[in-house]
Amino acid sequence: MRIAMIGTGYVGLVSGVCFSDFGHDVICVDKATDKIEMLQSGQVPIYEPGLDVLMAKNVSAGRLTFTTDLADAVDGADAVFIAVGTPTRRGDGHADLTYVMSAAREIAQAITDYVVVVTKSTVPVGTNRKVHEVIAAANPEAEFDVASNPEFLREGAAIDDFMRPDRVVVGVESERAVEVMAKIYRPLYLRDFPILNTDLESAELIKYAANAFLATKITFINEIAGLCERVGGDVKEVARGIGLDGRIGNKFLRAGPGYGGSCFPKDTAALARIGQEHAYPMQITETVIRVNDAVKARMIEKIREVCDDRFNGKTIAVLGVTFKPDTDDMRDAPSLTIVPALIGGGAKVRVVDPQGRAEGEALLPGVEWLDDPYIAAKGADAVVIMTEWNEFRALNLTDLASTMKTARMVDLRNVYSSDLALGAGFETYIGVGS
Ligand SMILES: NC(=O)c1ccc[n+]([C@@H]2O[C@H](COP(=O)([O-])OP(=O)(O)OC[C@H]3O[C@@H](n4cnc5c(N)ncnc54)[C@H](O)[C@@H]3O)[C@@H](O)[C@H]2O)c1
């Protein structure tokens, strides 16, 4: 199969690389010239474990190329995937479909033979039909079908998620398109991964429902964590106790500083907006968004408490600013709410993050970037663990505490325990939910 991948970001690049590894011929397209130049010279513009090796393998096998020329990529393709961004539209929470629709118009002009135009971007219900209308209007001669194929990969584990998915969801309306999609995903089909063929609207909704459900689960345990802090009890024990129930499951039950990242915040906002537009308020999702904001605010208060109720004049070492480990993605990370509050209150903030600096520098003005947690903690009033990178899971707490001005730790990921930290010489240890 010949595939054109429009948009070479976190999803487009991983999908393109993995499809080429399936044996398909893939051309990845992006408007960003610098990104394509990097890729053409063998560099990977994002941090995603294992991506560089898999990319190099398929480039040298001659199955994977990169271009800024969309028309060239679409010409002769069996399927064209749209994997451009769908950020939150300013003002109303709606998914901004500007990039999707402009890609659809460009694709329309380039269609020569029958092709399936597949939306991989996360898009509101009805978008695939609009994509169909836009292409048909721009090129009435074009022979094509649309398909909805939302992506469920997690940054940091993206390749494994793509290669060994829990399921592949395909919304299609014609047999011809079903056949093309089946050929593309044949390697997964042969290994018995579930492929769910459904209608366009259900496919579009599955993606939003999945993300809203996961955001709800995280927010639920975060709310229980707040209650544990008031009434006693340890949220880790509560999470274990409920997670062992097969109906609940133990995943997404780790209390922390609130969900963030490139998907949950924008997708919950978009689902809430879809509900409002159809006069059917998504009340649970709307509440989840509100509670998640409150969780982040609660984290700021936790840190303030440890800093003698004032940030002014304090030096705080923040370990981790990406929204989760093993990614350099800073989009909607809780750190973007929490760190500016510390700085706004007058604190001096030192940040260590294994991959977050390149993106984080512009987003977190006024912080000092360091490479070593021990140097960051030296002379500091408090250390805050914000992201549970492996590098921060096995710190020598005795060494860390010994160089601090006041050895106080706020552990927003519950990496350590009170016993461990106090035993290593910390005078204060505060986690989440105990
Ligand atoms: N990041 C994730 O973990 C993830 C997971 C599942 C689904 N998604 C969804 O996938 C979509 C893409 O997300 P992402 O994180 O990869 O975004 P991204 O911002 O990393 O990448 C999007 C890319 O598309 C390019 N682009 C925009 N318009 C273009 C055009 N007309 N032609 C060519 N290139 C164009 C941009 O330059 C950019 O490089 C979103 O809808 C997102 O919700 C993301």
The ligand as an ORCA input file, in Angstrom:
! r2SCAN-3c Opt
* xyz 0 1
  N      -0.201     13.633     20.786
  C      -0.893     12.570     21.166
  O      -0.518     11.857     22.109
  C      -2.163     12.197     20.439
  C      -2.731     10.922     20.683
  C      -3.895     10.582     19.995
  C      -4.484     11.481     19.118
  N      -3.928     12.713     18.910
  C      -4.555     13.610     17.963
  O      -3.789     13.597     16.748
  C      -3.805     14.899     16.138
  C      -2.395     15.385     15.924
  O      -1.788     15.561     17.204
  P      -0.218     15.772     17.372
  O       0.055     15.736     18.826
  O       0.495     14.830     16.470
  O      -0.072     17.260     16.787
  P       1.263     18.062     16.437
  O       0.965     19.473     16.667
  O       2.435     17.408     17.108
  O       1.450     17.805     14.852
  C       0.625     18.324     13.873
  C       1.488     18.607     12.632
  O       0.640     18.904     11.516
  C       1.305     19.864     10.716
  N       0.311     20.476      9.797
  C      -0.724     21.271     10.098
  N      -1.425     21.569      8.968
  C      -0.813     20.935      7.946
  C      -1.064     20.833      6.547
  N      -2.105     21.430      5.975
  N      -0.214     20.100      5.790
  C       0.838     19.476      6.351
  N       1.115     19.523      7.673
  C       0.305     20.234      8.466
  C       1.926     20.805     11.722
  O       2.980     21.556     11.158
  C       2.411     19.811     12.789
  O       3.758     19.400     12.556
  C      -4.653     15.778     17.063
  O      -5.972     15.806     16.605
  C      -4.573     15.048     18.395
  O      -5.688     15.296     19.207
  C      -2.762     13.079     19.549
*
